[in-house]
């Protein structure tokens, strides 16, 4: 039986969340991408709090940029905000998306800007 695209992503997301858990010492960097924008959050799962967030909607330059460039700008922004909050190490949660394209661009930009994962 073939899974639909959303059912397949939901199944992968569940498996990822069973293994990836953010703590205060090493929070979880999660990514959400819609058709037009990309969002990133650094989350402490122990307390259930979002520590830092960045989105292409909040930045005019990123909002108007094409996909991969947009993801790079958001990745750089999330890394800068996280480092300002004293966070240097995170675990990466790709949220069920394949690790290529915009998700990979965001992760690479965050690494280049100083986040370790």
C-alpha positions as CSV (number, residue, x, y, z in Angstrom):
1,X,0.0,0.0,0.0
2,X,1.4,3.4,-1.0
3,X,1.4,6.3,1.4
4,X,0.3,9.7,0.5
5,X,2.9,12.5,0.7
6,X,1.4,13.8,4.0
7,X,1.0,10.4,5.5
8,X,4.6,9.5,4.6
9,X,5.9,12.7,6.2
10,X,3.8,12.2,9.3
11,X,5.2,8.6,9.7
12,X,8.8,9.8,9.3
13,X,8.2,12.8,11.6
14,X,7.0,10.4,14.3
15,X,10.0,8.2,14.0
16,X,12.4,11.3,14.2
17,X,10.6,12.7,17.2
18,X,10.9,9.4,19.0
19,X,14.7,9.7,18.9
20,X,15.4,13.5,18.8
21,X,14.8,15.3,22.1
22,X,15.9,18.8,23.0
23,X,17.1,19.6,26.5
24,X,18.2,22.8,28.2
25,X,21.9,22.0,27.5
26,X,21.2,20.9,23.9
27,X,17.9,22.1,22.5
28,X,16.2,21.0,19.3
29,X,16.4,23.0,16.1
30,X,13.3,22.2,14.1
31,X,12.4,23.3,10.6
32,X,9.0,23.9,9.0
33,X,8.7,24.8,5.3
34,X,5.6,25.9,3.5
35,X,5.3,26.5,-0.2
36,X,6.4,30.1,0.2
37,X,8.3,30.5,3.4
38,X,10.5,28.6,5.9
39,X,10.6,28.7,9.7
40,X,13.0,27.6,12.3
41,X,12.7,27.2,16.1
42,X,15.1,26.2,18.9
43,X,13.0,24.3,21.4
44,X,13.7,23.0,24.9
45,X,11.4,19.9,25.1
46,X,11.9,19.4,28.8
47,X,10.2,22.6,29.6
48,X,8.1,22.7,26.4
49,X,9.4,26.2,25.5
50,X,10.5,27.8,22.3
51,X,13.8,29.5,23.1
52,X,14.5,31.3,19.8
53,X,12.7,31.5,16.5
54,X,13.3,32.9,13.0
55,X,11.1,33.0,9.9
56,X,11.3,34.3,6.4
57,X,8.1,36.2,7.0
58,X,9.7,38.3,9.7
59,X,12.6,39.4,7.4
60,X,11.7,41.4,4.2
61,X,14.9,40.5,2.4
62,X,14.4,36.8,3.2
63,X,10.7,36.9,2.3
64,X,11.4,38.2,-1.2
65,X,14.4,35.9,-1.8
66,X,14.0,32.6,-3.8
67,X,13.8,29.3,-1.9
68,X,17.4,28.2,-1.1
69,X,18.6,31.8,-0.6
70,X,15.6,32.4,1.7
71,X,16.6,29.3,3.7
72,X,20.2,30.4,4.0
73,X,19.1,33.8,5.4
74,X,16.8,32.1,8.0
75,X,19.6,29.7,9.0
76,X,22.0,32.5,9.6
77,X,19.3,34.5,11.6
78,X,18.5,31.5,13.8
79,X,22.1,30.8,14.5
80,X,22.8,34.5,15.4
81,X,19.7,34.6,17.7
82,X,20.7,31.3,19.3
83,X,24.2,32.3,20.0
84,X,23.0,35.6,21.5
85,X,20.8,33.5,23.8
86,X,23.9,31.5,24.9
87,X,23.0,28.4,22.8
88,X,25.9,26.8,20.8
89,X,24.9,23.1,20.6
90,X,21.6,21.9,19.2
91,X,20.1,18.7,17.8
92,X,18.6,19.0,14.3
93,X,15.0,18.0,13.6
94,X,14.3,18.0,9.9
95,X,10.6,17.5,10.8
96,X,10.0,14.7,8.3
97,X,11.4,16.5,5.3
98,X,14.1,15.1,3.1
99,X,17.5,16.5,3.9
100,X,18.1,18.4,0.7
101,X,17.2,21.7,-0.9
102,X,15.9,24.3,1.5
103,X,16.2,22.2,4.6
104,X,19.9,21.4,3.9
105,X,20.6,25.1,3.0
106,X,19.1,26.2,6.3
107,X,21.2,23.6,8.3
108,X,24.4,24.5,6.4
109,X,23.9,28.2,7.0
110,X,23.3,27.7,10.7
111,X,26.5,25.6,11.0
112,X,28.5,28.2,9.1
113,X,27.2,30.9,11.5
114,X,28.4,28.9,14.6
115,X,25.8,26.4,15.7
116,X,27.1,22.9,16.4
117,X,25.0,19.9,15.4
